[in-house]
Amino acid sequence: MPAHAAPGDLTCGLTTLTITLSPPLTPTNHKTKATGTGSLSACVSLNGVHSDLKSASITGTGNAEFAAPVNASIKGTADFTWNTGEVSKFTFEVNSDPLNPKFSAKVTEGPLAGDTSGGSPAIWLPDVDPLTGSLKGFTVIAAGASFN
């Protein structure tokens, strides 16, 4: 398959992602490491170029910075491991601001190389320690992801 960005390359239905921050972010610990796992499912290639890609697992790592009590800014790299066994590498940025959460990704290698995806997740669930107020991570559930 050619490596290019084209409208309608791939649209996936439910997207889930769990991000763990270790150590947790606090008002005094402003920087930490992030690890994440997740999945893409019900993927369809509207232009037919990537019709073999139906689902993927996601693994990644990055650096997180404290921005507010339940807000983190994360930048890193990750992989999609597709149902075909192929791997797409991508860079990403996430902002967990509860009033304006955003994510963006750019595929750098493998299927969908050159494509970007981004938007606002449908559900953003912070994992906050009730005793310390530290942000231990969060779960993201999005209604879908499109790659163009």
Backbone as a ProteinNet text record, in pm:
[ID]
protein_1_A
[PRIMARY]
MPAHAAPGDLTCGLTTLTITLSPPLTPTNHKTKATGTGSLSACVSLNGVHSDLKSASITGTGNAEFAAPVNASIKGTADFTWNTGEVSKFTFEVNSDPLNPKFSAKVTEGPLAGDTSGGSPAIWLPDVDPLTGSLKGFTVIAAGASFN
[TERTIARY]
83	0	86.8	48.3	128.4	116.7	225.7	226.1	191	67.6	23	-97	-124.3	-243.5	-350.1	-468.1	-577.4	-707.5	-798.4	-927.6	-994	-1048.8	-1121.1	-1034.8	-905.7	-819.4	-876.2	-916.7	-969.6	-1052.3	-1167.9	-1252.7	-1283.2	-1258.4	-1281.8	-1393.8	-1470.3	-1579.9	-1526.9	-1560.2	-1523	-1371	-1318.9	-1177.2	-1165	-1082.1	-1059.3	-910.1	-877.3	-738.1	-729	-636.6	-609.8	-467.1	-451.2	-319.7	-287.6	-168.2	-121.4	-5.1	-10	96.8	175.8	308.5	389.6	522.3	544.3	452.7	338.5	229.3	115.9	156.6	80	101.8	34.1	104.3	52.4	93.9	42.7	87.8	237.4	301.6	445.5	526.6	465.2	531.9	471.3	536.2	478.1	510.9	603.7	642.3	652	609.7	615.3	612.8	620.2	611.9	468.7	427.6	294.9	309.8	229.6	220	73.6	47.9	-90.3	-112.6	-233.4	-278.9	-421.6	-460.8	-596.8	-628.1	-737.3	-779.6	-862	-857.9	-945.9	-1029	-1156.6	-1239.3	-1335	-1395.7	-1494.5	-1440.3	-1318.1	-1254.1	-1300.3	-1320.8	-1365	-1284	-1235.6	-1163.7	-1261.9	-1303.7	-1405.1	-1354.9	-1224.5	-1170.7	-1117.5	-1123.3	-1082.2	-932.9	-852.7	-707.1	-659.9	-725.1	-683.7	-797.1	-864.9	-981.7	-946.3	-818.2	-777.1	-761.1	-757.1	-738.7	-875.8	-902.1	-1033	-1028	-914.2	-899.5	-751.2	-722.2	-581.8	-573.2	-462.3	-428.6	-333.2	-332	-249.8	-159.7	-30.7	62.2	149.5	179.2	261.1	319.2	413.8	476.6	493.9	506.2	526.3	564.4	572.5	602.9	479.5	444.4	327.2	369.2	294.9	317.6	188.1	198.2	85.1	39.7	-91.9	-144.1	-250.5	-320.6	-424.9	-462.9	-553.8	-582.4	-610.6	-689.4	-711.3	-678.2	-574.5	-537.8	-390.7	-364.9	-228.6	-210.6	-91.8	-53.7	48.7	22.6	109.3	151.7	280.3	334.7	414.6	402.7	477.8	469.5	509.4	506.1	432.2	372.6	295.9	287.5	231.3	212.1	66.8	17.5	-104.3	-57.1	-96.4	-71.1	-203.9	-209.6	-334	-368.7	-491.6	-539.2	-460.4	-394.4	-314.3	-174.8	-138	-2.8	89.9	48.5	129.2	127.9	231.8	244.2	257.6	178.5	191.1	246.4	351.6	407.5	350.6	323.1	269.7	314.7	313.2	336.9	200.7	191.6	63.4	80.7	-26.1	-37.2	-176.9	-185	-312.4	-317.5	-432.7	-455.7	-583.7	-576.4	-691.2	-775.2	-766.3	-847.6	-994.3	-1060.1	-1198.1	-1296	-1263.5	-1351.9	-1324.9	-1206.5	-1171	-1066.6	-1101	-1001.9	-974.9	-848.7	-811.5	-705.4	-702.4	-593.4	-562.1	-437.2	-397	-289.6	-286	-187.5	-144.3	-18.8	32.3	103.5	59	120.3	249.5	360.6	492.8	549.8	504.2	554.8	444.5	455.9	362.3	234.2	131.3	4.1	-45.8	-100.5	-153.3	-44.3	82.1	190.8	152.4	171.5	137.3	-1.6	-86.7	-221.8	-220.1	-320.1	-338.1	-478.3	-493.5	-622.7	-625.6	-743.6	-752.3	-895.7	-913.5	-1046.9	-1062.1	-1185.8	-1218.7	-1280.2	-1230.6	-1288.3	-1430	-1511.5	-1649.8	-1656.9	-1577.6	-1578.2	-1435.1	-1410.5	-1276.7	-1288.8	-1233.6	-1250.1	-1116.8	-1092.8	-966.9	-964.7	-846.7	-825.2	-749.8	-824.3	-767.4	-771.1	-658.7	-653.4	-734.6	-840.7	-926.7	-857.3	-753.4	-683.7	-580.1	-508.7	-400.3	-434.6	-536	-570.4	-477.7	-387.5	-293.3	-363.6	-319.4	-373.4	-291.5	-353.3	-284.6	-296.9	-388.8	-409.3	-550.9	-591.8	-728.3	-763.8	-893.5	-946.5	-1018.6	-995.7	-1057.9	-1142.4	-1266.1	-1353.1	-1403.4	-1373.3	-1415.1	-1513.6	-1604.4	-1703	-1639.9	-1521	-1455.1	-1327.7	-1252	-1129.3	-1120.3	-1084.9	-1070.1	-926.8	-875.6	-739.4	-746.3	-688.8	-688.8	-552.1
-118.8	0	124.2	225.3	347.4	422.1	489.4	571	713.3	752.7	887.2	924.5	1052.3	1099.3	1129.4	1072.2	1095.4	1106.4	1190.7	1200.1	1062.9	1033.6	908.8	785.5	801.3	683.6	581.3	625.1	530.1	604.4	547.8	597.6	480.1	497.8	391.1	432.2	334.1	359.6	385.9	305.1	326.5	323.1	424.2	434.6	446.4	361.7	371.4	385.5	454.6	475.4	492.8	420	435.7	485.7	599.6	660	658.7	610.1	605.9	703	783	878.8	828.7	813.2	757.8	832.9	899.8	916.1	1010	1011.5	1098.8	1246.4	1324.9	1469.5	1534.4	1630.3	1705.5	1850.8	1939.5	2078.9	2095.2	1998.5	2007.5	1917.3	1817.1	1729.9	1761.1	1851.3	1904.3	1824.2	1730	1653.3	1506.5	1420.5	1276.8	1202.3	1071.6	984.5	934.3	916.2	863.8	736.9	636.7	516.7	497.3	446.7	429.6	303.8	250.9	137.4	165.4	108	129.4	48.7	87.8	14.1	102	65.7	119.6	2.4	25.4	-84.1	-32.4	-126.4	-96.6	2.4	-22	68.6	39.7	147.7	137.5	237.7	193	281.5	330.9	457.2	511.4	522	542.2	549.7	414.3	310.3	175.5	149	250.2	234.6	143.4	148.9	69.8	-21.1	-85.1	-167.3	-289.5	-326.8	-442	-406.7	-277.1	-235.5	-225.8	-316.7	-324.3	-282.8	-305.2	-273.5	-265.9	-207.4	-196.5	-185.9	-236	-208	-88.9	-14.2	106.2	92.2	120.9	129.5	252.2	322.3	440.9	490.9	584	648.2	796.1	873.8	1015.5	1085.4	1216.4	1302.2	1385.6	1392.8	1467.9	1585.1	1694.6	1812.6	1854	1895.9	1944.3	2078.4	2094.7	2221.5	2279.1	2195.7	2237.1	2113.7	2124.4	2009.7	1876.7	1874.2	1748.1	1765.2	1840.2	1871.1	1837.7	1762.2	1728.3	1752.6	1789.8	1802.3	1692.6	1608.2	1492.9	1493.3	1470.4	1454.2	1325.6	1248.6	1124.8	1054.4	929.3	843.6	714.7	654.8	533.3	451.2	331.7	240.4	195.2	183	107	-28.4	-137.2	-270.5	-317.1	-321.7	-348.7	-497.6	-526.5	-664.5	-743.7	-677	-742.5	-779.9	-729.7	-749	-634.1	-545.5	-428.6	-329.8	-245.1	-147	-7.5	84.8	226.4	299	376.1	457.6	598.3	662.9	797.8	881.1	1012	1106.6	1160.3	1202.2	1251.5	1362.7	1441.2	1541.8	1530	1534.6	1525.6	1637.5	1701	1796.6	1753.9	1726.4	1672.3	1778.8	1903.9	2010.5	1967.9	1953.6	1905.5	1994.9	2121.9	2212.5	2213.9	2169.4	2172.2	2064.9	1936.7	1831.3	1818.1	1791.6	1778.6	1671.7	1613	1523.1	1540.3	1512.4	1511.8	1406.1	1349.7	1246	1259.7	1224.1	1219.6	1087.1	1010.8	881.4	907.6	852.5	879.4	762.1	639.4	519.9	417	331	220.2	261.8	175.9	211.6	345.6	426.8	560	665	633.5	731.8	862.8	972.8	1105	1151	1059.6	1095.5	1159	1241.9	1302.1	1270.5	1279.9	1261.5	1356.7	1401.4	1490	1522.5	1590.8	1630.9	1632.7	1619.3	1617.8	1483.4	1419.6	1291.5	1309.2	1205.2	1210.8	1202.7	1115	1096	1097.9	1177.1	1193.6	1169.2	1059.7	1022.2	1029.8	1137	1147	1049.2	996.5	909.1	991.5	1048	1138.1	1069.5	1070.7	1015.2	1105.9	1053.5	1138.6	1193.2	1127.4	1174.4	1281.9	1265.8	1359.6	1459.1	1429.3	1515.1	1498.2	1399.7	1379.4	1313.8	1351.2	1295.6	1172.4	1052.8	925.9	882.2	941.5	904.8	936.4	879.4	899.2	798	782.8	697.6	787	761.4	838.2	743.3	783.8	707.5	805.4	777.8	865	790.5	864.3	804.2	757.6	805.5	764	840.4	793.4	858.6	847.2	956	956.2	993	928.4	952.8	1001	1117.6	1177.3	1229.4
0	0	0	-76.2	-77.6	54	90.3	212.2	172.3	199.7	167	252.3	256.5	326.6	222.8	242.1	148.5	226	179.2	247.7	256.3	373.1	390.6	401.3	435.9	446.7	543.6	664.2	761.3	866	898.2	1005.3	1096.4	1226.3	1322.4	1416.5	1462	1554.8	1693.4	1788.6	1928.1	1945.8	2015.9	2047.8	2199.1	2259.1	2403.6	2430.1	2537.4	2573.5	2724.7	2787.4	2930.2	2945.7	3013.6	3033.6	3182.7	3216.1	3354.6	3369	3475.7	3504.2	3624.1	3606.1	3714.8	3725.9	3839.6	3952.9	3914.7	3993.1	3962.9	3961	3886	3883.3	4003.6	4064	4178	4161.1	4244.4	4236.4	4261.9	4327.3	4350.9	4258	4197.1	4099.6	3963.3	3887.8	3765	3639.8	3646.4	3528.1	3564.5	3469.7	3494.4	3361.9	3369	3251.6	3236.3	3113.4	3083.1	2999.8	3031	2947.8	2914	2795.6	2754.2	2674	2687.8	2607.5	2563.9	2453.1	2407	2283.5	2217.1	2098.4	2005.4	1878.5	1775.4	1725.4	1697	1645.8	1538.6	1467.8	1363	1260.4	1212.5	1117	974.7	898.1	759.1	677	561.1	469.7	365.2	377.4	286.6	143.2	124.7	-11	-60.3	24.9	-13.8	-8.6	18.6	17.6	131	245.9	362.1	410.1	317.5	351.1	435.3	442.1	522.8	671.3	705.2	844.8	912.1	1006.1	1072.2	1218.7	1285.2	1427.8	1460.1	1576.9	1618.4	1769.6	1823.4	1963.1	1961.8	2072.6	2083.3	2205.4	2188.5	2302	2280.2	2390.2	2374.3	2504.6	2491.4	2606.5	2575.4	2683.3	2662.9	2790.7	2782.7	2897	2927.3	3055.3	3098	3184.2	3171.8	3254.3	3320.2	3444.8	3522.5	3467.2	3450.4	3402.5	3495.3	3570.7	3666	3747	3844.5	3932	3861.2	3754.9	3683	3534.9	3508.5	3371.8	3349	3243.7	3205.7	3056.1	3018.3	2878.8	2852.7	2752.3	2725.8	2579.8	2556.4	2421.4	2420	2309.9	2304.4	2170.7	2173.4	2054.5	2089	1986.7	2009.9	1881.8	1895.7	1783.2	1775.5	1652.8	1625.9	1575.2	1636.9	1582.4	1524.2	1390.9	1320	1319.4	1289.8	1279	1174.6	1082.1	978.5	1027.9	1147.2	1200	1166.6	1076.8	1042.6	1159.5	1165	1273.3	1212.8	1264.6	1230.6	1352.1	1332	1439.8	1426.3	1542.5	1536.4	1655.5	1636.1	1744.8	1788.3	1915.7	1963.2	2065.4	2080.8	2186.6	2244.9	2377.7	2448.1	2550.9	2562.8	2671	2740.4	2869.6	2942.5	3011.1	2966.6	3024.1	3021.7	3138.2	3140.7	3064.9	3048.3	2975.6	2825.9	2784.8	2643.3	2611.2	2631.1	2604.6	2454.6	2420.8	2280.2	2263.6	2144.5	2110.3	1962.5	1927.5	1787.5	1769.5	1650.1	1618.9	1473.4	1447	1309.7	1290.3	1192.1	1161.6	1085.9	1138	1080.3	1001.3	1030.9	961.2	950.1	848.6	833.2	764.3	770.4	709	762.6	676.4	706.1	726.1	692	707.3	639.6	712.1	662.7	704.7	748.2	791.3	929.4	956.5	1087.9	1138.4	1269	1333.9	1452.4	1489.5	1604.3	1638.5	1750.6	1790.6	1940.4	1983.1	2125.4	2160.9	2266.5	2306.3	2361.1	2345.7	2393.5	2545.5	2604.5	2750	2799.8	2903.6	2960.5	3110.2	3161.6	3301.8	3375.4	3452.8	3526.8	3643.6	3673.3	3788.9	3892.9	3987.5	4088	4223.9	4292.9	4428.3	4520.7	4585.4	4667.6	4792.7	4838.9	4959.4	4929.9	4817.3	4788.4	4678	4597.9	4485.1	4366.5	4372.4	4261.7	4142.8	4023.2	3899.7	3862.6	3874.2	3849	3703.8	3629.9	3490.9	3449.1	3336	3291.1	3183.7	3162.3	3057	2958.1	2830.3	2723.5	2640.1	2613.2	2524.1	2419.1	2294.7	2185.7	2095.8	2037	1948.9	1817.5	1788.6	1666.3	1640.1	1542.7	1500.1	1349.3	1283.5	1137.6	1102.9	1000.5	953.2	809.8	783.7	650.5	618
[MASK]
++++++++++++++++++++++++++++++++++++++++++++++++++++++++++++++++++++++++++++++++++++++++++++++++++++++++++++++++++++++++++++++++++++++++++++++++++++

